[in-house]
């Protein structure tokens, strides 16, 4: 199915860039909503243009091939999709204009589209050091107005492919090189190197063996045999089973907090593009609010778009983070803050304020990841979907800020009930 953007205007008194997720009947100071942004699906009958259908069919095939490890097939289809990009965009924009006309809305002026094919080439094309394919994609995309972000990403992919070549040469001469020092050794961005290593491993070109907090990297023929796993500890196993028991039921604890979640437009923490907050009073969720934010330069990385689905046209008219934060702070007053992996959310808020010339406050934000590790150490991991499912609130839209903030609130309530506390900071 095809993803679309549906805009619903509702006259109210709140800022036009807020979105309501849930509202109680007596939330008082919590704002009403003017603009709700929802992601849905196109009506297939209204979108039977063969260029559009073929594009989305190719996306589905690319993703299926990548998941199955059929990387040759994924790259072949990605090239085909790139070669038909201009045809698809023409049909896509015509379809948007026709849809707007049927709804008596002005035709959209934006044409920012995220191409999975570009992302695939930037991942697998780099891992394969296929500079001919990357260069071809760059030439095609650069000739299409409105795809400047993809042009820049493909230009960077050529640099990544060169770094990938240097990495393979390094491992051929120095088997067992530690991943922790690669950025300095290769003179390349550490975040991008982690992606390169990930796809090299998935493609079977390197082997990773754990060494403390990092990994040692080998070419397949040089890797030593992996050590056998340590023997199971019966006492620890029993403790684990007890620790991973479902949280107790009963009256909600007298918890008061605001759970926060942010999404970013790029790898830079200062690029918040969405923020959501869920308010909890007396152990009950009383409201969740979601806001879109315009990141610096309204610039997005394709990888981040792929995670949360927010694109430049969604935030073209949204406020910068300092404007939202000044408005939001009074509504957070009196509510202890919490977040799932608070280190990231706290850093993103601080750096986003600094990017707009503001002095960031000292945020006292409890971390539900760290609290969950103490209360349920036996869980397979303490990622948001895992812990949220454990407390009986499965996340169905992970990386939607509103859904994640509400999940963090449910986790916080369950932790307080299990630990018999009213404040996560008591742990």
N, C-alpha and C positions, 0 to 999 in steps of 0.2 A: 504494500500500500504506500501511497505517497503522502509525505508530510506537508501540511499547510499551516499558515498562520491565520487565525481567526481573530478579528478585533471586535470587541463588544463594548460600546460606549454606554456608561451609566452616569447620569448627572448626580453629583454629590459634592462634598466639601473638601475631600482629601486631595493630596497632590495627584495629578493625572498620571503619574508613573508608578502608582502602587497597584497591587493586585491582592484581592481577598482570597484566602484559602479556606478559612473557616471563621465563623463569627458566633459569639454567644449573644444572648438577648440583653445582657447588661454589661457590655465591655467598656462602657463609659468613654474613657479617653482614647480608646483604640480607634483609628481612623476608618471612615467609610472609603469607598473605592470609586474612581472614575473610569479607569481603563483596566480591563481584564485581558490578559494575553493567554491564549490557550493553544496548545499544539494538538492537532487532530489529524485527519486524513482527508485527502481529496476524494471527491465523489468520482469513482472510476468512470461512470458513464459520461461525466462532464469533462473528463481528461483522457479522451481516447486518442489524442494525437500520437501517431506512431513514434515520433522522435522522443516524446516524454516517456512513453511506455518502454521503449527500448533502453533508454538511459537507466530507468529504475530497475529494469530486469538485469542489466549489466551490474548495477550496484549489488543486487542480491546475490548474483553469481560470484562476484569478487569476494564478498564477505564469506560466503559458503566455502569457496576455495581456500581462503586464508585460514579459516577455522579448521579445515581438513588437512592443511599442510600442502595443498596443491599450489605451490607458489608460482610455478611456470605458467599455469593456467591463469592465475590471478593477474600476473604481469601482462600476459597477452590481452586479456579482456580490458585491463586498465588502459593499455595503449589504444585499443579500439574506442573506448569511451572518450579519451582525450581527442582523438581524431574527429569525433562527432560532437565536440563540446559546443561549437558555434551554432550548429543546427539545433541542439537541445535548448540552448539559451534563447534563441529566437522563438521557439515554440513555447517555452516556459513563460517569457515575458508577455507574449501575445495572450496566453491563457490567463495570466494574472490580470491583464487589462480587461478581458472579457468578463472574468469573475467579478471584478470591481464594478463594471458597468451594470451587471445584473443586480448587484446590491446597492446601486445608486451611490457608490463611493468613488472618489477620485482614483485614477490609475496610480499604482505605486511608482515612485520615482527611483526605487532602488533595484539593483540587479545582482546583489551579492549572493552567490551560490557556493555551497561547499561541495567539492568534487571528491568522492571517495577514491577515485582513480588517482588523483594527485597525491593523496595521503599514502596510497599503496605504493606508488612509485618512489615516494620519499622514504618509505620503509624498506621495501624489498629491493627496489632498484639500487638503493644505497648499499644494502647488504651484499648484493651481487656485483657491486662496482660497475653497474651498467650505465656508464656515462653517456653512451649513445642514446639510450632510452630517455634518460633524464634531460639531456640536451634537446631532444626532439619535443618532449612534453613542454619544456620551457619555451621553445620557439612558437609552438601552437598556442599556448595559453597567453603568452605575452602579446599576441596579435588580437586578443579579444578584450575590448574595453570592459572594465568592471571587475576584472579578475586579478587585480594588482597584488592582492595578498597571496594568491597562489603562485604568481610569477616570482615573488620574493622567496617563497618557500622552496620552489624548485631551484632557484639560484643557490640557496643555502645547501640544498641537497647535493649539488656538485662538490661543494666544499666537504660535506659529510662523506661523500664517496672517496675523496682523497684521503680523509682521515681514516676511513675504513681500510683502505689499502695499506696505510702506514701501520695500522694495528695488526693486520695479518702478517706483515713483514716482521713486526716486533715479536709476535708470538712464535714465528718460525725460528728466530734467533734466540729468544729468551722465553722458553716454555715456562708456564707457571707465573707469568707476570700478574701482579696484584691489580685488581680493578680500581682500588682506591687511589692509586697514583697515576692513572691513565691521562687525566686531563693535563697535568703538568708535563708528562712525558711526550705527549703527542701535540701539545699546544692547541687543544680543541676544547670547546665548551663541554663541561661535565654532564649536563643534562642531555645534550644530544648524543654524547658517547654512550650513556646508559641505554638510550634507544637503539643505537647501533649494535651494542653487545646483545641486547634482547633479541633482535631479529637475526643476528648471526647465530645465536644459540638455537632459535627456532628453526633455522634453515640447516642445522646440523653442521655448520662450519667451524664452530668452536665448542669447547666443553668447559663448564664452570664447576669448580669444586670449592666448597665452603672453606674459608680460612678465617676463623674468628668472626669479626663483624663485616668482612669483605669476602671477595671471591678471588681465587686464582684461575687464570684463563689459559687454556691449552688448545692447540690444534688437535683434532680427533686422534691422530696417531701418536701424539705425545702424552696424552692424559694418563696418569697412574690409575690403578684400580681404586674405586671408591672404598673407604673403610667400612666394615660391617656396622650396623646400627648398634648402640649400646643396649645391654640387656634391660628388659622391662623391670621396673621396681614395683612390686606388688603393693607396697604401702602407698606409693605415690599414685598408683592406679585407683586404689580405693578412694584416696583423697580427692582425686580428679573427678570421679563419678559423683561424689557428694557435692563438690564445688560447682559442678555443671548442672545441678538440679534446677528445674524451673523456679522462677521467683515465687515467693508465697503470695497467696491471694488475701483479700480482706480489705478493710477500710483503707482508703488512700492516706499516706502520711501527710502531715501538714507542711507540704513543700511549696515554696514560692520561688520561682526562677523564670528567667527568659533564656530559652535555648536559641543559639544563633547558628546560621550556616551561610557561607559565602561561596560563590563560584567566581573563577577568574578567567579572563579572556586570553591570557598568554601564560607562559611559565613564570613571568614576573609577578610576585605577590602583590604589587601595587596596582594590578589591573582588574580589580573587582568589577564584575559585570552584573551580578545579582546578589541580593542579600535577603534573607528571610529570618523572621523571629517568631517563636512560639512562646506565648505567655502561659505560665502555670500558677494557679492560686489554690491553696489548700489541697494540693495533690491532684488537681484536675486541670486539664488543658482548657483554657478559656478563649483562646484565639490564636490564629496564625496569619501573618502578613508577609507578602512577598513584594520586593521592589526590583525593578531593572535599573542598572547604573551604567552610565557611559564611561568606559575605561579611557585612559589617556590616548588621545588621537583616535578613539573608537577603533582601535586596532585589535585584531583577533588572530590567534594561531589556529590553523586547521585542526590540530590535535585537540585543542580545547573545545572547539565547536563540536567535534565528534563526541566529546564526553557529555556535554550538557545541552547541546542543540541551540544555544543562543548565538545569534549572528549579528553582524554590524547593523543591519536594518532594524533589528529589534531595539537597539539602544541609541539610534541616531538622535532621538528627541528626549532621551532620558537625562536626568540630572547627573552631574558629577558627584563623586562620593561625598565630598565635603558638604554639599547642599543637603543630601539625604541624611548624613550623620547629624548635622545640626538640628534637623527636624526630628530625628528619631530619639536622640539622647533623652529628652524629657519623658518620653513614653517608656524608657527602660529604667527610669529612676525608681529605686526601691526594689528592683528585681535583681538578685544575684545572677550573673551571667554564666552560661555553660555552653559547651560545644563538644562535638565528637572530634577528637584530635584538636584541642583548643590551640595548640601551638601554631597551627597553620592559620586558623581564623584570626587569632590575635595578631599574628604577623601581617596578614593581609590588611586588616583594618588599620594598623599603625602605618604601614607603608603606603596605603592608598591615601591616607590623610597627609602624609609627608609629601606625596607626589602633587597634591593640590596646595601646598604651601602652608598647611595647618600643623600645629604642634599636637602630636597624638597624646592622649591621656594614658595613664598607667591602668591597664585593664586587668582587673582581678577576675579571671575566667576559669571556672572549674572544667576539668577535662573528663568526659565520660569514658574515653578510652582507658585512661589510667585507673579510673574508679572501677570500671568493669573488670580489668585485669586483677584487681584486688578481691573483688566479690565473686567472680566466676573465672578463676584461673584455668579451669579445665576445658574451656571452649576451644574449638579448633583454631580460631583466631579471634581478634577483637575488632574486626572491621564493622562498619555500620550495618550492612545487611545481615551479618551473622548475629551480632548482639541484638539487633532489633527483632529478628525472627525469634531469638531465644526468649525475649520478654513478651512474645505474642503479638508483635506489631510488624509483620513483614513489610519491607520497603518494596514498592512496586515501581517507583520512579526515582531510582537512585540518581543523584546529581541534579535533581530538581531541588532548588534550595528550600522551597516550602516543605516538600516531602521529607527532606533530610533534617530540617530543623524540628519538625514534628516527631520524627523518629528519635532524635536525640532527647527530646523532652520525655517521650515514653521510657527511654532507657534510664534517664535520670530518676524518674519516679520509681521505676522498678528497683534501681540500686538502693534508693533511700528506704524503700519498703523492706528489701532483703536485709540491709545492714541496720535497720531500725534507727535511722537518722533522719533529720529534716533538712540537712544542708550537705551537699557533696564535699564541701571543704572540711567536714568533720572526719573524713576518711584519712 
